[in-house]
Structure formats: C-alpha cells, structure tokens
C-alpha cells in the first residue's frame, strides 16, 4: 500500500475540512459574542470572560438538551429554532435561582458535518443567547459516522450565571401566605415530545397538515419582540406550532430580581407542576394552584382532545405557564407591573399554605382545556 492509498480520517467518515468550513460560517453569524466582558475571540481551546463586579459573587450552572423535539425539527427540515430551545432550557433554570446568565456552551453531535446545517443550528443557539442576554462563549461540534445517520444530530449545552450570594432565590425564603404568579409559556416548550410524537403516530397526523383543521382552534400570532403566548395563525401547520421556540425568561427575571421581593421560582419543564413547583417550596409548606385562573392556549386543548387527560397534562406539560414565581404577597402588583413592561402576560395563580399532609402541590378548580 502506497502512502497515497492509506487509511484517512475522511475515509472513516470524519471530514475535518467540512468542520472547519462550518466554524467559519458560524463566525459570520454569531452576535452574542460581541460583549465587553469577553476576552479574545472564537477559535481558542477555551473561552475567557470577566466576571461582573459583585461583592460576593456566586456562580450558578445548569445543563440540558432539547430532547426529541429535535425529531420534529429534523422531519420538518427546520433547524433554526432548536438552538433557541437549547439555550432556553438551561438559562431559564439558572434564572429561576435569581442569577443572571453569563455565558453558554453548546455541544452538537452529527452523523456527518454539513456546514450549512451546522451553521444554521448554531445560529439558533446564538439567537437564544442574544435573547437571554448572555454570551455563546464556545462549543463543540462532533462528527460520529456510524453512530448517527447522515442528517441526524443531537444537542446539549450548559449555562453559567452569576448572582450576589445573599440575593439567590430558593425555598428557604418562601413563607406561608406567599403568592404564586404564573407567567405565560410560548407553547409546549421542549418537554413531553415523546408523548406528542406518540399521539401524532396514533392519530396519523402529518406535521405538514393545518393545525386548525386538526382541531387546534384559533390562536393569536405574536411576532418576536411582542412577548410570549401561542405563536401561530390560521395558516400554521402542526409542525409550525410544535416548533415554536421555548420562551426565554431571563430578561424579565433579571428585572424582577432588581425589583426585589421574589422568594423562589419554578421553571415548568419535565414533570410539570408537581415536580417543578414542588421544588420551590419547603417541606412544611405546599403550593395551592387555582387551575381556573388562566386559560391554556389551544395547543393544550388539542393535546387533551387527542387523549391526554387533565392530570397527565399537568404532570407532563407546562399547560400555558412556563414559569411560576413565589413572591411576597404585599408586592404582587409591583411584580405584575414589571412583567407587563416586558410585554408578557402573567397573573396570580395560587398561594402558599401549610402542608398538613399530602403533596407539595395541590389544585383547586379544573384546567380549562
């Protein structure tokens, strides 16, 4: 065998040159890296960023993925939104602790590097960082031939935020009589998609079919910058509605932190209300949620109509509330005004009471789906 006929990394399925082209395309599209705290540029072995000036700074980290929502995106051929979802899932967790997201790192694994595809996905990550007010400080794109089919991919990432130590939120601050404020979600977000995909298969629903013709009702189409809420109109397909990006709450939570009076927050992800709101209250207290204080978007009514009963909706999905705050009852109006300034809908959805047996989360009323 001559030198020219030897085995190469490219023959094994890994194209380093394609990876380099993808990096160059990314650099052209990234916006969040233009931050005065960032030291140096992209391309080094590690990203460097200065810490803001705080008296007693604490770093808060969170990590997550997008889950099987990626399968919906792949089937739709739309890869520009899942990066936003990726950032949202981690920065919302960090922000729910009272911290401001500082930077984000992503990990993208593909079967075969297609530079335009990679650049589109990472541009979505950068857009998520821009919305969150943090920096995409670095990341990794890995090519796994033989493990992932060509065109398939997966995403993971983590966020790091910073806060003053004595300003962190958590159940230790929650008191009996505190009020619960629910902030609107933008849809299913990035949880429960294994159940969603099962429903699509069981009912033979095509992602390209019109959402309203499938029984989804009529929703309000909200353009970027106008806030959260169901982002679909009568022309939207089922796939369009399901791919609505996860709402990023970091900016409004940062404003709320500056206003003071927030005791804890719950990011409503997998496990729905029982698992997530339950983590925001101490062991001797319980959160009572009045299910009739808001009306979920038609998307959740559609899922209910496909066979998901109300208790399962509450255990699996956010049901229209992506974040629940636990706040001082005397400062409710102040908090609602701060949230309203961010063009986001919110309302009081419950209160904190003694646990006295039972679970950490209780309901009154019936979910309006």
C-alpha positions, 0 to 999 in steps of 0.5 A: 500500500502506497502512502497515497492509498492509506487509511484517512480520517475522511475515509472513516467518515470524519471530514475535518475540512467540512468542520472547519468550513462550518466554524467559519460560517458560524463566525459570520453569524454569531452576535452574542459574542460581541460583549465587553466582558469577553476576552479574545475571540472564537477559535481558542481551546477555551473561552475567557470572560470577566466576571461582573463586579459583585461583592460576593459573587456566586456562580450558578450552572445548569445543563440540558438538551432539547430532547426529541423535539429535535425529531420534529425539527429534523422531519420538518427540515427546520433547524433554526429554532432548536438552538433557541430551545437549547439555550432556553432550557438551561438559562431559564433554570439558572434564572429561576435561582435569581442569577443572571446568565453569563455565558453558554456552551453548546455541544452538537453531535452529527452523523456527518458535518454539513456546514450549512446545517451546522451553521444554521443550528448554531445560529439558533443557539446564538439567537437564544443567547442574544435573547437571554442576554448572555454570551455563546462563549464556545462549543463543540461540534462532533462528527460520529459516522456510524453512530448517527445517520447522515442528517441526524444530530443531537444537542446539549449545552450548559449555562453559567450565571452569576448572582450576589450570594445573599440575593439567590432565590430558593425555598428557604425564603418562601413563607406561608401566605406567599403568592404564586404568579404564573407567567405565560409559556410560548407553547409546549416548550421542549418537554413531553415530545415523546408523548406528542410524537406518540399521539401524532403516530396514533392519530396519523397526523402529518406535521405538514397538515393545518393545525386548525383543521386538526382541531387546534382552534384559533390562536393569536400570532405574536411576532418576536419582540411582542412577548410570549403566548401561542405563536401561530395563525390560521395558516400554521401547520402542526409542525409550525406550532410544535416548533415554536421556540421555548420562551426565554425568561431571563430578561424579565427575571433579571428585572424582577430580581432588581425589583426585589421581593421574589422568594423562589421560582419554578421553571415548568419543564419535565414533570410539570407542576408537581415536580417543578413547583414542588421544588420551590417550596419547603417541606412544611409548606405546599403550593395551592394552584387555582387551575381556573385562573388562566386559560391554556392556549389551544395547543393544550386543548388539542393535546387533551382532545387527542387523549391526554387527560387533565392530570397527565397534562399537568404532570407532563406539560407546562399547560400555558405557564412556563414559569411560576414565581413565589413572591411576597404577597404585599408586592404582587402588583409591583411584580405584575407591573414589571412583567407587563413592561416586558410585554408578557402576560402573567397573573396570580395563580395560587398561594402558599399554605401549610402542608398538613399532609399530602403533596407539595402541590395541590389544585383547586378548580379544573384546567380549562382545556 
